[in-house]
Amino acid sequence: MNSRQDQLQAFDRLLTIMDELRAQCPWDKKQTMETLRHLTIEETYELGDAILDNNLEEVKKELGDVLLHIVFYSKIGSETNDFDIADVCNQICEKLISRHPHIYGDVDVENEDDVKRNWENLKLKEGNKSVLQGVPKSLPALVKANRIQEKVAGVGFDWEKPEQVWEKVQEELQEFQQEIKLGNKDAMESEFGDVMFSMVNYARFLNINPENALERTNKKFSKRFQYLEEKAKSLNKPLKDMTLAEMDVFWEEAKKL
């Protein structure tokens, strides 16, 4: 792998290129933090896809795209004299040092849970009014549910055993079924949300990331359905003209693949 000197030279090269693009490229000149925001979100999702696919070459590529955005925002910040890339790096360094007193201080910890609890307690001492203050409002609901549960668990608000969480899942399922029988759409939606929230909680106790798990299933379903489409195309038969039994034959083939 590259030496620390090589790494620093590569980062310096990126900063130089960013300076040149911002000064000379018509597109780069026009960008603002607001115009870059949606592109940053897109790049982050692409990185997530590469990680789930375990495609390390793509991970490297997408990390570069995300890093470019960090450098881009920092360049824009420097133009208004608000902050530059050094400020960004120094601030995260200071945060890491202050949030890891078991490494840079005299605090003793026994395990990962102790580290998480210290992290959340330190954030409250730093001025956060709520443990949940650091959960972005714009997070997708499934990711947000997981982060909320992780946050409150970090200060001790949590179940003790996975079995207790599973009992809660069963309870929420029963309540959901009851509302289905009554046919109240609003109540059904509310109870379905409770079921999903409790399932996310159960996944956390099993050390399963619910977002990754669901996305893996999305990818798996999509690949199988595309196999079905290809088979239908090879038979010159539109899917809408096939019976479910005919489709199921190819679906089972896809599962075996």
VOTOR-289072 format. One record per residue (C-alpha): x, y, z. Coordinates in pm, 1 decimal, decimal comma, m for minus. Example, Ala and Ser with C-alpha at 12.3 -4.5 7.8 and 13.67 -1.06 7.14 Angstrom:
// residues 2
node x = 1230,0&y = m450,0&z = 780,0
node x = 1367,0&y = m106,0&z = 714,0
END
This chain:
// residues 257
node x = 0,0&y = 0,0&z = 0,0
node x = 97,1&y = 365,7&z = m31,2
node x = 317,7&y = 531,0&z = 228,2
node x = 186,3&y = 818,9&z = 441,2
node x = 391,9&y = 1056,0&z = 226,3
node x = 231,4&y = 919,1&z = m91,2
node x = m113,4&y = 954,0&z = 65,7
node x = m49,1&y = 1316,5&z = 156,7
node x = 82,7&y = 1390,2&z = m191,9
node x = m230,5&y = 1237,4&z = m347,4
node x = m453,8&y = 1448,2&z = m123,0
node x = m252,7&y = 1760,9&z = m208,5
node x = m293,7&y = 1676,5&z = m578,5
node x = m671,8&y = 1657,8&z = m533,7
node x = m677,6&y = 1994,4&z = m355,3
node x = m474,1&y = 2149,5&z = m638,4
node x = m705,2&y = 2008,6&z = m905,4
node x = m1007,4&y = 2138,4&z = m712,3
node x = m851,1&y = 2486,6&z = m705,2
node x = m792,5&y = 2471,7&z = m1081,3
node x = m1141,2&y = 2346,3&z = m1162,9
node x = m1306,3&y = 2607,5&z = m943,6
node x = m1105,7&y = 2881,8&z = m1117,7
node x = m1128,4&y = 2758,1&z = m1478,1
node x = m1419,9&y = 2519,8&z = m1538,2
node x = m1755,4&y = 2689,7&z = m1621,9
node x = m1956,6&y = 2412,6&z = m1452,2
node x = m1744,3&y = 2396,1&z = m1137,3
node x = m1747,4&y = 2774,9&z = m1103,5
node x = m2127,0&y = 2780,6&z = m1086,1
node x = m2172,7&y = 2518,8&z = m815,1
node x = m2295,5&y = 2605,5&z = m466,1
node x = m2349,6&y = 2388,9&z = m159,5
node x = m2718,8&y = 2375,0&z = m248,8
node x = m2657,7&y = 2259,2&z = m608,1
node x = m2413,8&y = 1992,5&z = m489,9
node x = m2639,0&y = 1857,0&z = m213,5
node x = m2851,8&y = 1617,7&z = m421,7
node x = m2543,1&y = 1496,9&z = m608,1
node x = m2372,6&y = 1418,8&z = m277,8
node x = m2671,0&y = 1214,3&z = m166,7
node x = m2663,5&y = 1024,8&z = m497,4
node x = m2290,6&y = 953,1&z = m464,3
node x = m2342,4&y = 826,2&z = m109,7
node x = m2609,1&y = 582,8&z = m224,8
node x = m2382,3&y = 462,9&z = m505,6
node x = m2113,0&y = 396,8&z = m246,3
node x = m2367,5&y = 203,3&z = m42,6
node x = m2455,2&y = m9,6&z = m347,7
node x = m2089,5&y = m90,6&z = m409,6
node x = m2042,2&y = m193,2&z = m46,7
node x = m2344,6&y = m422,8&z = m53,3
node x = m2222,1&y = m576,1&z = m380,3
node x = m1881,3&y = m627,9&z = m218,4
node x = m1728,1&y = m469,4&z = m527,3
node x = m1409,1&y = m321,6&z = m385,3
node x = m1303,9&y = m163,6&z = m713,9
node x = m1635,3&y = 25,3&z = m720,8
node x = m1600,6&y = 108,9&z = m350,2
node x = m1265,7&y = 274,7&z = m427,8
node x = m1419,7&y = 468,4&z = m715,6
node x = m1723,8&y = 583,2&z = m518,2
node x = m1511,6&y = 682,5&z = m217,7
node x = m1323,3&y = 910,3&z = m455,0
node x = m1649,2&y = 1070,0&z = m567,0
node x = m1757,7&y = 1127,9&z = m206,0
node x = m1414,8&y = 1267,5&z = m116,3
node x = m1436,7&y = 1506,4&z = m411,2
node x = m1761,1&y = 1644,6&z = m270,2
node x = m1603,4&y = 1696,8&z = 71,9
node x = m1316,8&y = 1887,1&z = m90,2
node x = m1564,7&y = 2081,4&z = m307,1
node x = m1772,0&y = 2197,4&z = m8,1
node x = m1454,6&y = 2293,1&z = 175,1
node x = m1334,2&y = 2495,0&z = m124,3
node x = m1663,8&y = 2684,9&z = m135,3
node x = m1637,7&y = 2744,5&z = 239,4
node x = m1288,4&y = 2887,9&z = 198,2
node x = m1409,6&y = 3136,6&z = m64,3
node x = m1640,0&y = 3296,2&z = 193,0
node x = m1374,1&y = 3273,2&z = 466,0
node x = m1598,8&y = 3048,1&z = 674,9
node x = m1383,4&y = 2732,2&z = 675,7
node x = m1143,1&y = 2531,4&z = 462,2
node x = m1036,0&y = 2167,2&z = 440,9
node x = m790,0&y = 2210,3&z = 729,6
node x = m1070,9&y = 2334,7&z = 954,0
node x = m1283,0&y = 2035,4&z = 852,7
node x = m1002,4&y = 1790,6&z = 930,5
node x = m905,4&y = 1957,8&z = 1257,1
node x = m1263,1&y = 1972,4&z = 1380,9
node x = m1324,0&y = 1601,7&z = 1325,9
node x = m987,3&y = 1523,6&z = 1486,5
node x = m1080,7&y = 1722,0&z = 1797,2
node x = m1419,7&y = 1552,4&z = 1811,0
node x = m1265,8&y = 1205,9&z = 1784,7
node x = m1018,6&y = 1282,6&z = 2061,2
node x = m1285,6&y = 1424,9&z = 2294,1
node x = m1529,1&y = 1137,5&z = 2222,2
node x = m1264,6&y = 871,6&z = 2294,3
node x = m1151,1&y = 945,9&z = 2650,9
node x = m1074,8&y = 574,7&z = 2690,2
node x = m798,4&y = 624,7&z = 2432,4
node x = m691,5&y = 985,3&z = 2489,0
node x = m791,2&y = 1020,3&z = 2854,7
node x = m821,7&y = 822,6&z = 3174,3
node x = m1164,9&y = 663,0&z = 3125,0
node x = m1186,6&y = 283,4&z = 3143,7
node x = m1424,5&y = 83,1&z = 2926,1
node x = m1494,2&y = m288,5&z = 2913,8
node x = m1665,6&y = m326,5&z = 2577,2
node x = m1827,8&y = m163,6&z = 2276,1
node x = m2146,9&y = m85,6&z = 2468,9
node x = m1950,5&y = 122,2&z = 2718,5
node x = m1799,1&y = 318,4&z = 2430,0
node x = m2143,2&y = 391,1&z = 2282,7
node x = m2283,0&y = 503,9&z = 2617,3
node x = m1986,9&y = 735,3&z = 2674,1
node x = m2029,6&y = 875,7&z = 2323,5
node x = m2394,8&y = 970,6&z = 2378,6
node x = m2333,4&y = 1109,3&z = 2728,4
node x = m2047,6&y = 1324,0&z = 2598,8
node x = m2272,2&y = 1464,5&z = 2325,1
node x = m2524,4&y = 1572,9&z = 2590,6
node x = m2247,0&y = 1739,7&z = 2789,6
node x = m2137,8&y = 1922,6&z = 2473,9
node x = m2476,8&y = 2093,0&z = 2454,5
node x = m2713,5&y = 1857,7&z = 2275,6
node x = m3056,9&y = 1897,9&z = 2433,2
node x = m3170,6&y = 1550,3&z = 2332,1
node x = m3007,2&y = 1217,9&z = 2257,8
node x = m3209,9&y = 1218,2&z = 1934,8
node x = m3087,3&y = 1561,5&z = 1825,5
node x = m2820,9&y = 1409,4&z = 1603,6
node x = m3064,2&y = 1199,8&z = 1396,3
node x = m3111,8&y = 1382,4&z = 1061,9
node x = m3476,2&y = 1460,3&z = 982,2
node x = m3425,1&y = 1375,4&z = 614,4
node x = m3302,0&y = 1018,2&z = 674,6
node x = m3511,2&y = 745,3&z = 509,3
node x = m3761,0&y = 611,1&z = 763,0
node x = m3602,0&y = 265,5&z = 795,4
node x = m3254,5&y = 407,1&z = 855,7
node x = m3398,1&y = 667,2&z = 1092,3
node x = m3576,1&y = 401,6&z = 1299,7
node x = m3251,4&y = 211,1&z = 1340,7
node x = m3057,1&y = 524,2&z = 1437,8
node x = m3324,3&y = 630,7&z = 1688,5
node x = m3308,6&y = 292,4&z = 1857,8
node x = m2928,6&y = 294,2&z = 1863,5
node x = m2928,7&y = 641,2&z = 2015,7
node x = m3169,2&y = 566,0&z = 2301,3
node x = m3000,2&y = 231,4&z = 2367,6
node x = m2675,8&y = 424,1&z = 2409,3
node x = m2813,6&y = 585,1&z = 2725,7
node x = m2964,7&y = 264,5&z = 2863,2
node x = m3321,4&y = 282,9&z = 2727,3
node x = m3333,9&y = m64,7&z = 2584,6
node x = m3459,9&y = m418,9&z = 2623,0
node x = m3243,5&y = m666,1&z = 2809,7
node x = m3287,0&y = m976,2&z = 2591,9
node x = m3372,6&y = m1049,4&z = 2225,7
node x = m3660,0&y = m1269,2&z = 2347,4
node x = m3830,4&y = m963,3&z = 2495,5
node x = m3807,0&y = m779,8&z = 2166,4
node x = m3950,9&y = m1076,6&z = 1977,2
node x = m4245,2&y = m1082,7&z = 2218,7
node x = m4300,0&y = m715,4&z = 2133,7
node x = m4296,1&y = m799,8&z = 1762,6
node x = m4564,1&y = m1064,9&z = 1821,5
node x = m4770,8&y = m817,6&z = 2022,4
node x = m4752,3&y = m555,2&z = 1746,7
node x = m4846,3&y = m813,7&z = 1483,3
node x = m5157,5&y = m906,2&z = 1681,0
node x = m5258,1&y = m540,9&z = 1711,9
node x = m5201,1&y = m498,2&z = 1338,0
node x = m5422,1&y = m798,3&z = 1262,4
node x = m5696,0&y = m657,0&z = 1482,2
node x = m5697,9&y = m328,9&z = 1290,7
node x = m5706,4&y = m517,8&z = 960,2
node x = m6026,6&y = m688,3&z = 1076,5
node x = m6176,3&y = m350,6&z = 1170,0
node x = m6074,2&y = m203,4&z = 834,7
node x = m5957,7&y = 133,4&z = 965,2
node x = m5690,1&y = 240,2&z = 716,6
node x = m5534,4&y = 505,1&z = 938,4
node x = m5512,1&y = 267,5&z = 1235,7
node x = m5378,2&y = m7,8&z = 1009,6
node x = m5100,4&y = 219,7&z = 887,9
node x = m5015,2&y = 318,9&z = 1243,3
node x = m4995,7&y = m42,7&z = 1360,8
node x = m4798,2&y = m146,5&z = 1053,7
node x = m4546,5&y = 122,7&z = 1144,6
node x = m4527,4&y = m23,5&z = 1495,3
node x = m4461,2&y = m368,7&z = 1347,6
node x = m4179,7&y = m235,7&z = 1130,9
node x = m4028,9&y = m37,7&z = 1419,4
node x = m4029,9&y = m344,5&z = 1643,1
node x = m3876,2&y = m557,0&z = 1365,6
node x = m3598,5&y = m299,7&z = 1322,5
node x = m3540,6&y = m322,4&z = 1696,9
node x = m3524,3&y = m702,6&z = 1681,4
node x = m3278,8&y = m685,3&z = 1391,1
node x = m3057,0&y = m458,3&z = 1601,1
node x = m3050,8&y = m717,4&z = 1880,3
node x = m2942,5&y = m978,6&z = 1626,5
node x = m2669,9&y = m746,0&z = 1493,0
node x = m2848,5&y = m721,7&z = 1157,7
node x = m2856,7&y = m389,3&z = 975,6
node x = m3219,8&y = m364,3&z = 857,2
node x = m3141,3&y = m124,6&z = 571,8
node x = m2872,9&y = m356,8&z = 434,5
node x = m3096,1&y = m659,8&z = 482,4
node x = m3388,5&y = m505,2&z = 292,8
node x = m3165,8&y = m373,8&z = 15,4
node x = m3010,0&y = m718,9&z = m28,0
node x = m3360,3&y = m858,6&z = m70,0
node x = m3444,6&y = m580,6&z = m318,3
node x = m3139,3&y = m672,0&z = m524,0
node x = m3214,6&y = m1043,7&z = m501,1
node x = m3576,2&y = m993,8&z = m611,6
node x = m3472,4&y = m765,2&z = m898,0
node x = m3218,4&y = m1015,8&z = m1032,8
node x = m3471,1&y = m1298,7&z = m1021,0
node x = m3739,2&y = m1089,8&z = m1188,9
node x = m3497,6&y = m981,6&z = m1461,9
node x = m3414,4&y = m1349,2&z = m1520,6
node x = m3788,7&y = m1410,5&z = m1557,5
node x = m3813,8&y = m1124,3&z = m1807,3
node x = m3523,6&y = m1264,0&z = m2011,1
node x = m3683,1&y = m1609,0&z = m2025,9
node x = m4015,2&y = m1462,6&z = m2133,8
node x = m3837,4&y = m1261,8&z = m2402,7
node x = m3660,0&y = m1573,5&z = m2531,4
node x = m4002,6&y = m1735,2&z = m2573,7
node x = m4136,6&y = m1423,9&z = m2749,8
node x = m4412,5&y = m1416,8&z = m2489,4
node x = m4496,2&y = m1097,5&z = m2296,6
node x = m4509,9&y = m1143,4&z = m1920,9
node x = m4868,2&y = m1017,5&z = m1913,4
node x = m4966,5&y = m1313,3&z = m2131,5
node x = m4802,8&y = m1571,3&z = m1905,9
node x = m4982,7&y = m1748,7&z = m1624,6
node x = m4850,6&y = m1733,7&z = m1269,9
node x = m4770,5&y = m2104,3&z = m1295,8
node x = m4555,2&y = m2042,0&z = m1604,7
node x = m4379,1&y = m1752,8&z = m1434,3
node x = m4319,0&y = m1960,0&z = m1124,3
node x = m4120,0&y = m2217,4&z = m1321,6
node x = m3865,6&y = m1955,4&z = m1423,4
node x = m3877,1&y = m1794,1&z = m1078,9
node x = m3771,2&y = m2123,1&z = m920,6
node x = m3492,2&y = m2153,2&z = m1178,2
node x = m3373,2&y = m1805,6&z = m1082,0
node x = m3369,2&y = m1901,0&z = m714,7
node x = m3143,8&y = m2197,9&z = m790,5
node x = m2904,2&y = m1966,8&z = m971,6
END
